[in-house]
Structure formats: structure tokens, C-alpha cells
């Protein structure tokens, strides 16, 4: 009897394995195609830029060139910068960014959830949050420097105010978009407020929250760099400010390139996190 059942299940198992292999192969082909196109765009843009600059069609003083930018970064890495070793400047900015990202994300999720589940709290605090959100963040940076000085706290505060509102509004909207039928069914089954939050509301809002993290890290990085640009003694933003003051276009582009690569790596990390926590959702590659 067991032999008959195994023989009946065997073709189905083979079909499932074959289907999985086919889907995996298709996904690999799609990844290879996308990567090839991305590399093609990179080669065309950088190649055109290098050609135009080397042929003096565009002024190298104002636009620099990819080769000079990479060479400048190499000089920073080997011989150091005017503010010290390049790795130290990078770590300072990265630390400020990560702290801004974590604190802004945590506070944004907490406040977004609190106002999302509490209509009275949303009505009372909603207008004030919108008013604060309308204030240009660049205006707040000098105030943070006056409050906290030129050190790390002022840069963390600058990045935090940028990150907080992105995560907050996504968390708030995600909580409000939870299916009411799911909530009512959970309440009928005797779920407590804690169980309702853990098993229904937060998992449903997780898509909104994780989507906001893609852009929030970039904004945390912007906040830290703007703070360093306006007033600091070290960091990548400080290096960019020094290069700008010396009319060193290559130095400015070199700092921007390092920041861009950092943001790209962080975005890939958030994508991995997204796939880990919401594996049921199809994430376009």
C-alpha cells in the first residue's frame, strides 16, 4: 500500500522540483539581464563623460572626469585627507547616519503606530506633526549645531528629523490600511491589544514600514552630511565642504561618489531585510 502511495506521489514531486528549477533559472536570467543593462548604462555614461572631459568638450575644471575622481579617492585612501585618514572620515559619517536611521526609524514606527490605532491622539497631534514636517530641514541644522555643538549629536539630530517623518507617515498609513475584518475577527477570538498588535496590525503594516526604510537611510545620510557641511571638524560632508571652498570639483565628486556607493549598499541590505520579513510578497528585482 505504501509503495503504491509513493509511486503516486513521485510524479507530483518530480513536477514540483522541475517547476522550482525552471522558476529559479528564469529568475537568474532576469537578474543577469538587469545587471547587464545596469552595467551598460554605467559604461555609456562614464565613458561619455570621460571622453567629453578628455577632449575638452566640457570643461574639466567644472565637470572633472571619472578617472580623476577615482584617482582622487585613491589619493585620499593612500595618503589621507586634510582632516585625517579617509576611513576615519567615512566611519564618522556612517556612525552618524546609522544612529539617525535607527533612532528615526524606531521613533517613527512608535509614533506612527500610536497615532494609527488611536483616533483621538491622531486628531490632537496630527496638525502639529504636519506643521513641523512643513519646516525645511536645512533651517533646523544651524539650530541643532547651536544646541548640541559641532560634534556628532547635532548631525544625528539632523538625520533623525529627516528619517522620522518618512517612517512615521508610512507606519501611520500602514496601520490605518489594515483590513478591519482581520481586526474584528481577532477581537472575536479574544485577542488582547498586545496580541492584536503582534499578530495582525504590525505584520499587515510591515510592507509600508519596510518600504519607507529604502529611502529613509538615504535621508539619514543626507541629514548627517548637511550637518557636517554646515559645521563640523570631520566627516565626508566636511571634506566636500573643504573641496568646495577650494574650488576642487574633483574632490566634491569624489565625496559624492563615496556617499552614493554607501547608500546603494545600504539599500541592498534593506532589500534583503524586506525579503526576510515579507517573503510572501513578490519583490521586483
QUIDASUL-V163540 format. One record per run of one state. SS is the DSSP state (@ for helix, = for strand, . for the rest). FROM is the first residue (numbers start at 1). TO is the last residue. If there is no record, write none. Layout:
BEGIN
ss->SS from->FROM to->TO
ss->SS from->FROM to->TO
END
This chain:
BEGIN
ss->. from->1 to->1
ss->@ from->2 to->54
ss->. from->55 to->59
ss->@ from->60 to->63
ss->. from->64 to->65
ss->@ from->66 to->79
ss->. from->80 to->80
ss->= from->81 to->81
ss->. from->82 to->83
ss->= from->84 to->84
ss->. from->85 to->85
ss->@ from->86 to->117
ss->. from->118 to->118
ss->@ from->119 to->133
ss->. from->134 to->136
ss->@ from->137 to->148
ss->. from->149 to->151
ss->@ from->152 to->176
ss->. from->177 to->179
ss->@ from->180 to->188
ss->. from->189 to->192
ss->@ from->193 to->230
ss->. from->231 to->235
ss->@ from->236 to->245
ss->. from->246 to->248
ss->@ from->249 to->277
ss->. from->278 to->285
END
